[in-house]
């Protein structure tokens, strides 16, 4: 899979947190991976 083949809009999210833990960042990262994989799978099914 070529990286240039993936042309997705960037979603920016602003959060205001005074205390953000490593576990919070890991959860955000996992959710991001799920969203990206879901979008990728939807594109594959279209083809």
DAZI-V101563 format. One record per residue. RES is the residue in one letter. OMEGA is omega in whole degrees, -180 to 180 (none if undefined). NEAR is the number of other C-alpha atoms within 8 Angstrom. D_CENTER is the distance of its C-alpha to the mean C-alpha in whole Angstrom. Layout:
# DAZI-V101563
RES/OMEGA/NEAR/D_CENTER  RES/OMEGA/NEAR/D_CENTER
This chain:
# DAZI-V101563
X/179/3/18  X/178/5/18  X/179/5/15  X/180/5/17  X/-179/6/17  X/180/6/13  X/-175/5/13  X/175/4/10  X/179/4/11  X/178/4/9  X/179/4/8  X/180/4/10  X/178/4/11  X/177/4/14  X/177/4/16  X/-176/4/19  X/178/5/20  X/-178/4/23  X/-179/4/22  X/-176/7/19  X/176/6/19  X/179/6/17  X/177/6/17  X/180/8/15  X/177/9/13  X/178/8/12  X/178/8/11  X/179/8/9  X/179/8/7  X/178/8/8  X/178/8/7  X/178/8/3  X/179/8/5  X/-180/8/6  X/179/8/5  X/179/8/4  X/178/8/8  X/178/8/9  X/179/8/9  X/180/8/10  X/178/8/13  X/177/8/14  X/179/8/15  X/-179/7/17  X/178/6/19  X/-176/5/20  X/none/4/21
